[in-house]
Amino acid sequence: MALNLRLREEAEEALRAEAERSGRSQQELLREAVDRYLDLTPAEGPKHEWDHLITSGKVLPPRGQYRKVIPTKTLPEGQRSIDLLDREDRF
């Protein structure tokens, strides 16, 4: 079925960003969202490896859309995060 859909500006931007991030088409993402909302499971099972964690209750679904994180702290020149983790004084 063909359908015209008018999205709020925020939803349009989020859909476009998710399509770009995931490498999937906007149409594919919308189809999946409708299937999930209507509790229609595809014959091949979950599309993502984490779906079973969400349905089992081990992981909660996201509460909001993805936000780009802007780092507030930086490491000194020449120091790596692995150096902080690989210390003798850790327990």
Kinemage of the C-alpha trace (Angstrom):
@kinemage 1
@onewidth
@group {chain A} dominant
@subgroup {mainchain}
@vectorlist {calphas} color= white
{ca met a 1} P 0.000 0.000 0.000
{ca ala a 2} L 1.297 3.456 -0.866
{ca leu a 3} L 0.789 6.160 1.734
{ca asn a 4} L 1.597 9.844 2.193
{ca leu a 5} L 2.772 10.593 5.701
{ca arg a 6} L 3.317 14.035 7.199
{ca leu a 7} L 5.759 13.976 10.097
{ca arg a 8} L 6.509 16.611 12.701
{ca glu a 9} L 9.770 18.391 11.968
{ca glu a 10} L 11.509 16.697 14.930
{ca ala a 11} L 10.388 13.253 13.749
{ca glu a 12} L 11.518 13.979 10.205
{ca glu a 13} L 14.976 15.029 11.395
{ca ala a 14} L 15.273 12.019 13.708
{ca leu a 15} L 14.194 9.625 10.937
{ca arg a 16} L 16.679 11.119 8.499
{ca ala a 17} L 19.481 10.940 11.066
{ca glu a 18} L 18.713 7.315 11.978
{ca ala a 19} L 18.607 6.295 8.321
{ca glu a 20} L 21.994 7.909 7.783
{ca arg a 21} L 23.458 6.403 10.960
{ca ser a 22} L 22.179 2.893 10.325
{ca gly a 23} L 22.601 2.817 6.547
{ca arg a 24} L 18.964 1.750 6.169
{ca ser a 25} L 16.312 3.542 4.144
{ca gln a 26} L 13.726 5.768 5.796
{ca gln a 27} L 11.030 3.560 4.288
{ca glu a 28} L 12.551 0.447 5.881
{ca leu a 29} L 12.708 2.163 9.276
{ca leu a 30} L 9.061 3.260 9.044
{ca arg a 31} L 7.924 -0.227 8.018
{ca glu a 32} L 9.748 -1.710 11.012
{ca ala a 33} L 8.224 0.894 13.355
{ca val a 34} L 4.687 0.118 12.149
{ca asp a 35} L 5.312 -3.639 12.464
{ca arg a 36} L 6.569 -3.196 16.021
{ca tyr a 37} L 3.661 -0.925 16.983
{ca leu a 38} L 1.152 -3.417 15.610
{ca asp a 39} L 3.065 -6.334 17.174
{ca leu a 40} L 3.668 -7.945 13.786
{ca thr a 41} L 6.844 -9.990 13.947
{ca pro a 42} L 8.605 -10.832 10.703
{ca ala a 43} L 9.052 -14.522 9.911
{ca glu a 44} L 12.843 -14.256 10.057
{ca gly a 45} L 12.789 -13.067 13.682
{ca pro a 46} L 14.333 -9.980 15.240
{ca lys a 47} L 16.171 -7.624 12.912
{ca his a 48} L 18.739 -6.586 15.509
{ca glu a 49} L 20.900 -8.661 17.812
{ca trp a 50} L 19.697 -6.683 20.841
{ca asp a 51} L 15.955 -7.187 20.233
{ca his a 52} L 15.853 -10.332 22.385
{ca leu a 53} L 17.376 -8.384 25.288
{ca ile a 54} L 14.625 -5.765 25.109
{ca thr a 55} L 11.808 -8.307 24.820
{ca ser a 56} L 13.218 -10.368 27.714
{ca gly a 57} L 13.308 -7.272 29.932
{ca lys a 58} L 17.078 -7.416 30.503
{ca val a 59} L 17.532 -4.099 28.694
{ca leu a 60} L 15.059 -1.234 28.632
{ca pro a 61} L 14.245 0.387 25.302
{ca pro a 62} L 15.612 3.902 24.823
{ca arg a 63} L 13.636 6.680 26.509
{ca gly a 64} L 14.474 9.248 23.865
{ca gln a 65} L 16.226 9.690 20.599
{ca tyr a 66} L 19.981 9.555 20.246
{ca arg a 67} L 21.861 12.721 21.113
{ca lys a 68} L 25.397 13.404 20.009
{ca val a 69} L 27.674 13.575 23.040
{ca ile a 70} L 30.058 16.497 23.284
{ca pro a 71} L 33.044 15.593 25.477
{ca thr a 72} L 33.528 17.910 28.451
{ca lys a 73} L 36.952 16.603 29.472
{ca thr a 74} L 39.987 15.620 27.478
{ca leu a 75} L 43.012 13.542 28.377
{ca pro a 76} L 46.444 15.121 28.579
{ca glu a 77} L 48.595 14.871 25.464
{ca gly a 78} L 50.055 11.379 25.098
{ca gln a 79} L 47.669 9.711 27.557
{ca arg a 80} L 45.121 7.140 26.370
{ca ser a 81} L 41.982 5.907 28.086
{ca ile a 82} L 43.383 2.366 28.124
{ca asp a 83} L 46.267 3.676 30.266
{ca leu a 84} L 43.712 4.723 32.891
{ca leu a 85} L 42.093 1.283 32.894
{ca asp a 86} L 45.311 -0.751 32.971
{ca arg a 87} L 46.636 0.298 36.363
{ca glu a 88} L 48.093 -1.780 39.172
{ca asp a 89} L 46.261 0.120 41.948
{ca arg a 90} L 42.801 -0.875 40.695
{ca phe a 91} L 40.881 -3.568 42.499
